[in-house]
């Protein structure tokens, strides 16, 4: 892959990226159920394709397991989530639709139930957790501590999805590949679960974003799109 070509494509996309990462309706206007729904989406998306994660979360919502999380956490709630995950969900991808049974049912149900207990069992809420944070970085740290299975990447994705902040980097494989190409940075994937390592790499990415003259969120998304296409052989 040619770095100059990649950078040119990223810069061209950055002109459109602000529209794609513009803040969504204020997170403070969202209900607690809506905030927990997106937590479940992000938990699931670390285990499987995003389309399947979203469809699975919608299935849990229809089963009443998003709304019941605040008062029904515990072994019975975990069992109910696990049972609901046995139901095939319809997903659309690549112009075709198919029914898929979610994978990792035991692990996912454990993560969702543990998260509900850690938040609601302590008498707090996601909205209160976010409101208590003094910065996006602090909000991310609080989410990593409160949500079972959340690492810095999932927490950053969550904050972007709910419109809390669009200026945190989501350092997935495509963005990391760009950092290796542009700056010779090649971290071990396992090290990204540590906040200190993630924040150090995010700082490196901020330096890259400054060269493009756009926000971290814009450059992050444009890089993700460009590198995904490049690895398919369409760029460079």
MODELLER restraints for C-alpha pairs under 7 A, 6 or more apart:
rsr = mdl.restraints
at = mdl.atoms
rsr.add(forms.Gaussian(group=physical.xy_distance, feature=features.Distance(at['CA:1:A'], at['CA:236:A']), mean=4.86, stdev=0.5))
rsr.add(forms.Gaussian(group=physical.xy_distance, feature=features.Distance(at['CA:2:A'], at['CA:236:A']), mean=4.89, stdev=0.5))
rsr.add(forms.Gaussian(group=physical.xy_distance, feature=features.Distance(at['CA:3:A'], at['CA:182:A']), mean=6.84, stdev=0.5))
rsr.add(forms.Gaussian(group=physical.xy_distance, feature=features.Distance(at['CA:5:A'], at['CA:236:A']), mean=5.62, stdev=0.5))
rsr.add(forms.Gaussian(group=physical.xy_distance, feature=features.Distance(at['CA:6:A'], at['CA:226:A']), mean=6.83, stdev=0.5))
rsr.add(forms.Gaussian(group=physical.xy_distance, feature=features.Distance(at['CA:6:A'], at['CA:236:A']), mean=6.60, stdev=0.5))
rsr.add(forms.Gaussian(group=physical.xy_distance, feature=features.Distance(at['CA:9:A'], at['CA:226:A']), mean=6.46, stdev=0.5))
rsr.add(forms.Gaussian(group=physical.xy_distance, feature=features.Distance(at['CA:10:A'], at['CA:222:A']), mean=5.26, stdev=0.5))
rsr.add(forms.Gaussian(group=physical.xy_distance, feature=features.Distance(at['CA:10:A'], at['CA:223:A']), mean=5.69, stdev=0.5))
rsr.add(forms.Gaussian(group=physical.xy_distance, feature=features.Distance(at['CA:10:A'], at['CA:226:A']), mean=6.18, stdev=0.5))
rsr.add(forms.Gaussian(group=physical.xy_distance, feature=features.Distance(at['CA:11:A'], at['CA:212:A']), mean=6.44, stdev=0.5))
rsr.add(forms.Gaussian(group=physical.xy_distance, feature=features.Distance(at['CA:13:A'], at['CA:222:A']), mean=5.48, stdev=0.5))
rsr.add(forms.Gaussian(group=physical.xy_distance, feature=features.Distance(at['CA:14:A'], at['CA:218:A']), mean=5.81, stdev=0.5))
rsr.add(forms.Gaussian(group=physical.xy_distance, feature=features.Distance(at['CA:14:A'], at['CA:219:A']), mean=6.19, stdev=0.5))
rsr.add(forms.Gaussian(group=physical.xy_distance, feature=features.Distance(at['CA:14:A'], at['CA:222:A']), mean=5.85, stdev=0.5))
rsr.add(forms.Gaussian(group=physical.xy_distance, feature=features.Distance(at['CA:17:A'], at['CA:218:A']), mean=5.00, stdev=0.5))
rsr.add(forms.Gaussian(group=physical.xy_distance, feature=features.Distance(at['CA:17:A'], at['CA:221:A']), mean=6.74, stdev=0.5))
rsr.add(forms.Gaussian(group=physical.xy_distance, feature=features.Distance(at['CA:17:A'], at['CA:222:A']), mean=6.35, stdev=0.5))
rsr.add(forms.Gaussian(group=physical.xy_distance, feature=features.Distance(at['CA:18:A'], at['CA:218:A']), mean=5.65, stdev=0.5))
rsr.add(forms.Gaussian(group=physical.xy_distance, feature=features.Distance(at['CA:21:A'], at['CA:166:A']), mean=6.18, stdev=0.5))
rsr.add(forms.Gaussian(group=physical.xy_distance, feature=features.Distance(at['CA:21:A'], at['CA:217:A']), mean=6.60, stdev=0.5))
rsr.add(forms.Gaussian(group=physical.xy_distance, feature=features.Distance(at['CA:21:A'], at['CA:218:A']), mean=6.58, stdev=0.5))
rsr.add(forms.Gaussian(group=physical.xy_distance, feature=features.Distance(at['CA:23:A'], at['CA:163:A']), mean=4.73, stdev=0.5))
rsr.add(forms.Gaussian(group=physical.xy_distance, feature=features.Distance(at['CA:23:A'], at['CA:165:A']), mean=6.96, stdev=0.5))
rsr.add(forms.Gaussian(group=physical.xy_distance, feature=features.Distance(at['CA:23:A'], at['CA:166:A']), mean=6.62, stdev=0.5))
rsr.add(forms.Gaussian(group=physical.xy_distance, feature=features.Distance(at['CA:24:A'], at['CA:162:A']), mean=6.67, stdev=0.5))
rsr.add(forms.Gaussian(group=physical.xy_distance, feature=features.Distance(at['CA:24:A'], at['CA:163:A']), mean=4.53, stdev=0.5))
rsr.add(forms.Gaussian(group=physical.xy_distance, feature=features.Distance(at['CA:25:A'], at['CA:163:A']), mean=6.42, stdev=0.5))
rsr.add(forms.Gaussian(group=physical.xy_distance, feature=features.Distance(at['CA:26:A'], at['CA:163:A']), mean=5.96, stdev=0.5))
rsr.add(forms.Gaussian(group=physical.xy_distance, feature=features.Distance(at['CA:27:A'], at['CA:162:A']), mean=5.57, stdev=0.5))
rsr.add(forms.Gaussian(group=physical.xy_distance, feature=features.Distance(at['CA:27:A'], at['CA:163:A']), mean=5.69, stdev=0.5))
rsr.add(forms.Gaussian(group=physical.xy_distance, feature=features.Distance(at['CA:27:A'], at['CA:164:A']), mean=5.89, stdev=0.5))
rsr.add(forms.Gaussian(group=physical.xy_distance, feature=features.Distance(at['CA:32:A'], at['CA:126:A']), mean=6.84, stdev=0.5))
rsr.add(forms.Gaussian(group=physical.xy_distance, feature=features.Distance(at['CA:32:A'], at['CA:127:A']), mean=6.65, stdev=0.5))
rsr.add(forms.Gaussian(group=physical.xy_distance, feature=features.Distance(at['CA:33:A'], at['CA:66:A']), mean=6.23, stdev=0.5))
rsr.add(forms.Gaussian(group=physical.xy_distance, feature=features.Distance(at['CA:33:A'], at['CA:67:A']), mean=5.67, stdev=0.5))
rsr.add(forms.Gaussian(group=physical.xy_distance, feature=features.Distance(at['CA:35:A'], at['CA:126:A']), mean=6.85, stdev=0.5))
rsr.add(forms.Gaussian(group=physical.xy_distance, feature=features.Distance(at['CA:36:A'], at['CA:66:A']), mean=6.85, stdev=0.5))
rsr.add(forms.Gaussian(group=physical.xy_distance, feature=features.Distance(at['CA:37:A'], at['CA:57:A']), mean=6.78, stdev=0.5))
rsr.add(forms.Gaussian(group=physical.xy_distance, feature=features.Distance(at['CA:37:A'], at['CA:66:A']), mean=6.20, stdev=0.5))
rsr.add(forms.Gaussian(group=physical.xy_distance, feature=features.Distance(at['CA:38:A'], at['CA:158:A']), mean=6.76, stdev=0.5))
rsr.add(forms.Gaussian(group=physical.xy_distance, feature=features.Distance(at['CA:39:A'], at['CA:158:A']), mean=6.69, stdev=0.5))
rsr.add(forms.Gaussian(group=physical.xy_distance, feature=features.Distance(at['CA:40:A'], at['CA:57:A']), mean=6.25, stdev=0.5))
rsr.add(forms.Gaussian(group=physical.xy_distance, feature=features.Distance(at['CA:40:A'], at['CA:112:A']), mean=6.66, stdev=0.5))
rsr.add(forms.Gaussian(group=physical.xy_distance, feature=features.Distance(at['CA:41:A'], at['CA:53:A']), mean=5.58, stdev=0.5))
rsr.add(forms.Gaussian(group=physical.xy_distance, feature=features.Distance(at['CA:41:A'], at['CA:54:A']), mean=5.60, stdev=0.5))
rsr.add(forms.Gaussian(group=physical.xy_distance, feature=features.Distance(at['CA:41:A'], at['CA:57:A']), mean=5.74, stdev=0.5))
rsr.add(forms.Gaussian(group=physical.xy_distance, feature=features.Distance(at['CA:42:A'], at['CA:154:A']), mean=6.03, stdev=0.5))
rsr.add(forms.Gaussian(group=physical.xy_distance, feature=features.Distance(at['CA:42:A'], at['CA:158:A']), mean=6.34, stdev=0.5))
rsr.add(forms.Gaussian(group=physical.xy_distance, feature=features.Distance(at['CA:43:A'], at['CA:149:A']), mean=6.47, stdev=0.5))
rsr.add(forms.Gaussian(group=physical.xy_distance, feature=features.Distance(at['CA:43:A'], at['CA:150:A']), mean=6.72, stdev=0.5))
rsr.add(forms.Gaussian(group=physical.xy_distance, feature=features.Distance(at['CA:44:A'], at['CA:53:A']), mean=4.99, stdev=0.5))
rsr.add(forms.Gaussian(group=physical.xy_distance, feature=features.Distance(at['CA:44:A'], at['CA:108:A']), mean=6.89, stdev=0.5))
rsr.add(forms.Gaussian(group=physical.xy_distance, feature=features.Distance(at['CA:45:A'], at['CA:53:A']), mean=5.14, stdev=0.5))
rsr.add(forms.Gaussian(group=physical.xy_distance, feature=features.Distance(at['CA:51:A'], at['CA:91:A']), mean=6.42, stdev=0.5))
rsr.add(forms.Gaussian(group=physical.xy_distance, feature=features.Distance(at['CA:52:A'], at['CA:91:A']), mean=6.16, stdev=0.5))
rsr.add(forms.Gaussian(group=physical.xy_distance, feature=features.Distance(at['CA:55:A'], at['CA:89:A']), mean=6.30, stdev=0.5))
rsr.add(forms.Gaussian(group=physical.xy_distance, feature=features.Distance(at['CA:55:A'], at['CA:90:A']), mean=6.88, stdev=0.5))
rsr.add(forms.Gaussian(group=physical.xy_distance, feature=features.Distance(at['CA:55:A'], at['CA:91:A']), mean=6.44, stdev=0.5))
rsr.add(forms.Gaussian(group=physical.xy_distance, feature=features.Distance(at['CA:56:A'], at['CA:89:A']), mean=6.34, stdev=0.5))
rsr.add(forms.Gaussian(group=physical.xy_distance, feature=features.Distance(at['CA:60:A'], at['CA:66:A']), mean=6.44, stdev=0.5))
rsr.add(forms.Gaussian(group=physical.xy_distance, feature=features.Distance(at['CA:60:A'], at['CA:84:A']), mean=6.70, stdev=0.5))
rsr.add(forms.Gaussian(group=physical.xy_distance, feature=features.Distance(at['CA:65:A'], at['CA:81:A']), mean=6.84, stdev=0.5))
rsr.add(forms.Gaussian(group=physical.xy_distance, feature=features.Distance(at['CA:69:A'], at['CA:116:A']), mean=5.77, stdev=0.5))
rsr.add(forms.Gaussian(group=physical.xy_distance, feature=features.Distance(at['CA:70:A'], at['CA:116:A']), mean=6.59, stdev=0.5))
rsr.add(forms.Gaussian(group=physical.xy_distance, feature=features.Distance(at['CA:70:A'], at['CA:120:A']), mean=5.47, stdev=0.5))
rsr.add(forms.Gaussian(group=physical.xy_distance, feature=features.Distance(at['CA:73:A'], at['CA:113:A']), mean=5.89, stdev=0.5))
rsr.add(forms.Gaussian(group=physical.xy_distance, feature=features.Distance(at['CA:73:A'], at['CA:116:A']), mean=5.78, stdev=0.5))
rsr.add(forms.Gaussian(group=physical.xy_distance, feature=features.Distance(at['CA:73:A'], at['CA:117:A']), mean=5.53, stdev=0.5))
rsr.add(forms.Gaussian(group=physical.xy_distance, feature=features.Distance(at['CA:74:A'], at['CA:113:A']), mean=6.50, stdev=0.5))
rsr.add(forms.Gaussian(group=physical.xy_distance, feature=features.Distance(at['CA:74:A'], at['CA:117:A']), mean=6.73, stdev=0.5))
rsr.add(forms.Gaussian(group=physical.xy_distance, feature=features.Distance(at['CA:77:A'], at['CA:113:A']), mean=6.55, stdev=0.5))
rsr.add(forms.Gaussian(group=physical.xy_distance, feature=features.Distance(at['CA:78:A'], at['CA:109:A']), mean=5.45, stdev=0.5))
rsr.add(forms.Gaussian(group=physical.xy_distance, feature=features.Distance(at['CA:78:A'], at['CA:110:A']), mean=6.11, stdev=0.5))
rsr.add(forms.Gaussian(group=physical.xy_distance, feature=features.Distance(at['CA:78:A'], at['CA:113:A']), mean=5.13, stdev=0.5))
rsr.add(forms.Gaussian(group=physical.xy_distance, feature=features.Distance(at['CA:81:A'], at['CA:109:A']), mean=5.46, stdev=0.5))
rsr.add(forms.Gaussian(group=physical.xy_distance, feature=features.Distance(at['CA:82:A'], at['CA:105:A']), mean=5.65, stdev=0.5))
rsr.add(forms.Gaussian(group=physical.xy_distance, feature=features.Distance(at['CA:82:A'], at['CA:106:A']), mean=6.11, stdev=0.5))
rsr.add(forms.Gaussian(group=physical.xy_distance, feature=features.Distance(at['CA:82:A'], at['CA:109:A']), mean=5.17, stdev=0.5))
rsr.add(forms.Gaussian(group=physical.xy_distance, feature=features.Distance(at['CA:85:A'], at['CA:102:A']), mean=6.14, stdev=0.5))
rsr.add(forms.Gaussian(group=physical.xy_distance, feature=features.Distance(at['CA:85:A'], at['CA:105:A']), mean=6.00, stdev=0.5))
rsr.add(forms.Gaussian(group=physical.xy_distance, feature=features.Distance(at['CA:86:A'], at['CA:101:A']), mean=6.29, stdev=0.5))
rsr.add(forms.Gaussian(group=physical.xy_distance, feature=features.Distance(at['CA:86:A'], at['CA:102:A']), mean=6.99, stdev=0.5))
rsr.add(forms.Gaussian(group=physical.xy_distance, feature=features.Distance(at['CA:87:A'], at['CA:101:A']), mean=6.24, stdev=0.5))
rsr.add(forms.Gaussian(group=physical.xy_distance, feature=features.Distance(at['CA:88:A'], at['CA:99:A']), mean=5.61, stdev=0.5))
rsr.add(forms.Gaussian(group=physical.xy_distance, feature=features.Distance(at['CA:88:A'], at['CA:100:A']), mean=4.99, stdev=0.5))
rsr.add(forms.Gaussian(group=physical.xy_distance, feature=features.Distance(at['CA:88:A'], at['CA:101:A']), mean=4.21, stdev=0.5))
rsr.add(forms.Gaussian(group=physical.xy_distance, feature=features.Distance(at['CA:88:A'], at['CA:102:A']), mean=6.93, stdev=0.5))
rsr.add(forms.Gaussian(group=physical.xy_distance, feature=features.Distance(at['CA:89:A'], at['CA:99:A']), mean=5.25, stdev=0.5))
rsr.add(forms.Gaussian(group=physical.xy_distance, feature=features.Distance(at['CA:89:A'], at['CA:100:A']), mean=5.35, stdev=0.5))
rsr.add(forms.Gaussian(group=physical.xy_distance, feature=features.Distance(at['CA:89:A'], at['CA:101:A']), mean=6.27, stdev=0.5))
rsr.add(forms.Gaussian(group=physical.xy_distance, feature=features.Distance(at['CA:90:A'], at['CA:97:A']), mean=6.76, stdev=0.5))
rsr.add(forms.Gaussian(group=physical.xy_distance, feature=features.Distance(at['CA:90:A'], at['CA:98:A']), mean=5.60, stdev=0.5))
rsr.add(forms.Gaussian(group=physical.xy_distance, feature=features.Distance(at['CA:90:A'], at['CA:99:A']), mean=4.44, stdev=0.5))
rsr.add(forms.Gaussian(group=physical.xy_distance, feature=features.Distance(at['CA:90:A'], at['CA:100:A']), mean=6.40, stdev=0.5))
rsr.add(forms.Gaussian(group=physical.xy_distance, feature=features.Distance(at['CA:91:A'], at['CA:97:A']), mean=5.54, stdev=0.5))
rsr.add(forms.Gaussian(group=physical.xy_distance, feature=features.Distance(at['CA:91:A'], at['CA:98:A']), mean=5.67, stdev=0.5))
rsr.add(forms.Gaussian(group=physical.xy_distance, feature=features.Distance(at['CA:91:A'], at['CA:99:A']), mean=6.38, stdev=0.5))
rsr.add(forms.Gaussian(group=physical.xy_distance, feature=features.Distance(at['CA:92:A'], at['CA:98:A']), mean=6.68, stdev=0.5))
rsr.add(forms.Gaussian(group=physical.xy_distance, feature=features.Distance(at['CA:111:A'], at['CA:148:A']), mean=5.22, stdev=0.5))
rsr.add(forms.Gaussian(group=physical.xy_distance, feature=features.Distance(at['CA:111:A'], at['CA:149:A']), mean=6.24, stdev=0.5))
rsr.add(forms.Gaussian(group=physical.xy_distance, feature=features.Distance(at['CA:114:A'], at['CA:148:A']), mean=6.30, stdev=0.5))
rsr.add(forms.Gaussian(group=physical.xy_distance, feature=features.Distance(at['CA:115:A'], at['CA:146:A']), mean=6.67, stdev=0.5))
rsr.add(forms.Gaussian(group=physical.xy_distance, feature=features.Distance(at['CA:115:A'], at['CA:147:A']), mean=4.98, stdev=0.5))
rsr.add(forms.Gaussian(group=physical.xy_distance, feature=features.Distance(at['CA:115:A'], at['CA:148:A']), mean=5.25, stdev=0.5))
rsr.add(forms.Gaussian(group=physical.xy_distance, feature=features.Distance(at['CA:118:A'], at['CA:146:A']), mean=6.26, stdev=0.5))
rsr.add(forms.Gaussian(group=physical.xy_distance, feature=features.Distance(at['CA:119:A'], at['CA:125:A']), mean=5.89, stdev=0.5))
rsr.add(forms.Gaussian(group=physical.xy_distance, feature=features.Distance(at['CA:119:A'], at['CA:146:A']), mean=6.53, stdev=0.5))
rsr.add(forms.Gaussian(group=physical.xy_distance, feature=features.Distance(at['CA:130:A'], at['CA:139:A']), mean=5.71, stdev=0.5))
rsr.add(forms.Gaussian(group=physical.xy_distance, feature=features.Distance(at['CA:133:A'], at['CA:139:A']), mean=5.02, stdev=0.5))
rsr.add(forms.Gaussian(group=physical.xy_distance, feature=features.Distance(at['CA:136:A'], at['CA:165:A']), mean=6.58, stdev=0.5))
rsr.add(forms.Gaussian(group=physical.xy_distance, feature=features.Distance(at['CA:140:A'], at['CA:152:A']), mean=6.73, stdev=0.5))
rsr.add(forms.Gaussian(group=physical.xy_distance, feature=features.Distance(at['CA:140:A'], at['CA:155:A']), mean=5.52, stdev=0.5))
rsr.add(forms.Gaussian(group=physical.xy_distance, feature=features.Distance(at['CA:140:A'], at['CA:156:A']), mean=6.39, stdev=0.5))
rsr.add(forms.Gaussian(group=physical.xy_distance, feature=features.Distance(at['CA:143:A'], at['CA:155:A']), mean=6.09, stdev=0.5))
rsr.add(forms.Gaussian(group=physical.xy_distance, feature=features.Distance(at['CA:144:A'], at['CA:150:A']), mean=5.21, stdev=0.5))
rsr.add(forms.Gaussian(group=physical.xy_distance, feature=features.Distance(at['CA:144:A'], at['CA:151:A']), mean=5.67, stdev=0.5))
rsr.add(forms.Gaussian(group=physical.xy_distance, feature=features.Distance(at['CA:144:A'], at['CA:152:A']), mean=6.50, stdev=0.5))
rsr.add(forms.Gaussian(group=physical.xy_distance, feature=features.Distance(at['CA:144:A'], at['CA:155:A']), mean=6.39, stdev=0.5))
rsr.add(forms.Gaussian(group=physical.xy_distance, feature=features.Distance(at['CA:151:A'], at['CA:193:A']), mean=5.40, stdev=0.5))
rsr.add(forms.Gaussian(group=physical.xy_distance, feature=features.Distance(at['CA:152:A'], at['CA:193:A']), mean=6.52, stdev=0.5))
rsr.add(forms.Gaussian(group=physical.xy_distance, feature=features.Distance(at['CA:152:A'], at['CA:195:A']), mean=6.17, stdev=0.5))
rsr.add(forms.Gaussian(group=physical.xy_distance, feature=features.Distance(at['CA:152:A'], at['CA:198:A']), mean=6.79, stdev=0.5))
rsr.add(forms.Gaussian(group=physical.xy_distance, feature=features.Distance(at['CA:153:A'], at['CA:170:A']), mean=5.34, stdev=0.5))
rsr.add(forms.Gaussian(group=physical.xy_distance, feature=features.Distance(at['CA:153:A'], at['CA:171:A']), mean=6.14, stdev=0.5))
rsr.add(forms.Gaussian(group=physical.xy_distance, feature=features.Distance(at['CA:156:A'], at['CA:168:A']), mean=6.02, stdev=0.5))
rsr.add(forms.Gaussian(group=physical.xy_distance, feature=features.Distance(at['CA:156:A'], at['CA:169:A']), mean=6.81, stdev=0.5))
rsr.add(forms.Gaussian(group=physical.xy_distance, feature=features.Distance(at['CA:156:A'], at['CA:170:A']), mean=5.97, stdev=0.5))
rsr.add(forms.Gaussian(group=physical.xy_distance, feature=features.Distance(at['CA:157:A'], at['CA:170:A']), mean=6.21, stdev=0.5))
rsr.add(forms.Gaussian(group=physical.xy_distance, feature=features.Distance(at['CA:159:A'], at['CA:165:A']), mean=5.72, stdev=0.5))
rsr.add(forms.Gaussian(group=physical.xy_distance, feature=features.Distance(at['CA:160:A'], at['CA:166:A']), mean=5.12, stdev=0.5))
rsr.add(forms.Gaussian(group=physical.xy_distance, feature=features.Distance(at['CA:166:A'], at['CA:217:A']), mean=5.19, stdev=0.5))
rsr.add(forms.Gaussian(group=physical.xy_distance, feature=features.Distance(at['CA:167:A'], at['CA:215:A']), mean=6.54, stdev=0.5))
rsr.add(forms.Gaussian(group=physical.xy_distance, feature=features.Distance(at['CA:167:A'], at['CA:216:A']), mean=5.22, stdev=0.5))
rsr.add(forms.Gaussian(group=physical.xy_distance, feature=features.Distance(at['CA:167:A'], at['CA:217:A']), mean=4.68, stdev=0.5))
rsr.add(forms.Gaussian(group=physical.xy_distance, feature=features.Distance(at['CA:168:A'], at['CA:216:A']), mean=6.47, stdev=0.5))
rsr.add(forms.Gaussian(group=physical.xy_distance, feature=features.Distance(at['CA:168:A'], at['CA:217:A']), mean=6.17, stdev=0.5))
rsr.add(forms.Gaussian(group=physical.xy_distance, feature=features.Distance(at['CA:169:A'], at['CA:202:A']), mean=6.15, stdev=0.5))
rsr.add(forms.Gaussian(group=physical.xy_distance, feature=features.Distance(at['CA:169:A'], at['CA:216:A']), mean=6.26, stdev=0.5))
rsr.add(forms.Gaussian(group=physical.xy_distance, feature=features.Distance(at['CA:169:A'], at['CA:217:A']), mean=6.21, stdev=0.5))
rsr.add(forms.Gaussian(group=physical.xy_distance, feature=features.Distance(at['CA:169:A'], at['CA:220:A']), mean=6.03, stdev=0.5))
rsr.add(forms.Gaussian(group=physical.xy_distance, feature=features.Distance(at['CA:170:A'], at['CA:220:A']), mean=6.86, stdev=0.5))
rsr.add(forms.Gaussian(group=physical.xy_distance, feature=features.Distance(at['CA:174:A'], at['CA:224:A']), mean=5.41, stdev=0.5))
rsr.add(forms.Gaussian(group=physical.xy_distance, feature=features.Distance(at['CA:174:A'], at['CA:227:A']), mean=5.59, stdev=0.5))
rsr.add(forms.Gaussian(group=physical.xy_distance, feature=features.Distance(at['CA:174:A'], at['CA:228:A']), mean=6.25, stdev=0.5))
rsr.add(forms.Gaussian(group=physical.xy_distance, feature=features.Distance(at['CA:175:A'], at['CA:220:A']), mean=6.99, stdev=0.5))
rsr.add(forms.Gaussian(group=physical.xy_distance, feature=features.Distance(at['CA:175:A'], at['CA:223:A']), mean=6.11, stdev=0.5))
rsr.add(forms.Gaussian(group=physical.xy_distance, feature=features.Distance(at['CA:175:A'], at['CA:224:A']), mean=5.60, stdev=0.5))
rsr.add(forms.Gaussian(group=physical.xy_distance, feature=features.Distance(at['CA:178:A'], at['CA:227:A']), mean=6.94, stdev=0.5))
rsr.add(forms.Gaussian(group=physical.xy_distance, feature=features.Distance(at['CA:179:A'], at['CA:185:A']), mean=5.61, stdev=0.5))
rsr.add(forms.Gaussian(group=physical.xy_distance, feature=features.Distance(at['CA:180:A'], at['CA:186:A']), mean=5.27, stdev=0.5))
rsr.add(forms.Gaussian(group=physical.xy_distance, feature=features.Distance(at['CA:191:A'], at['CA:197:A']), mean=6.46, stdev=0.5))
rsr.add(forms.Gaussian(group=physical.xy_distance, feature=features.Distance(at['CA:192:A'], at['CA:198:A']), mean=5.20, stdev=0.5))
rsr.add(forms.Gaussian(group=physical.xy_distance, feature=features.Distance(at['CA:206:A'], at['CA:216:A']), mean=6.01, stdev=0.5))
rsr.add(forms.Gaussian(group=physical.xy_distance, feature=features.Distance(at['CA:209:A'], at['CA:215:A']), mean=6.42, stdev=0.5))
rsr.add(forms.Gaussian(group=physical.xy_distance, feature=features.Distance(at['CA:209:A'], at['CA:216:A']), mean=5.59, stdev=0.5))
rsr.add(forms.Gaussian(group=physical.xy_distance, feature=features.Distance(at['CA:209:A'], at['CA:219:A']), mean=5.76, stdev=0.5))
rsr.add(forms.Gaussian(group=physical.xy_distance, feature=features.Distance(at['CA:229:A'], at['CA:235:A']), mean=6.49, stdev=0.5))
rsr.add(forms.Gaussian(group=physical.xy_distance, feature=features.Distance(at['CA:230:A'], at['CA:236:A']), mean=6.57, stdev=0.5))
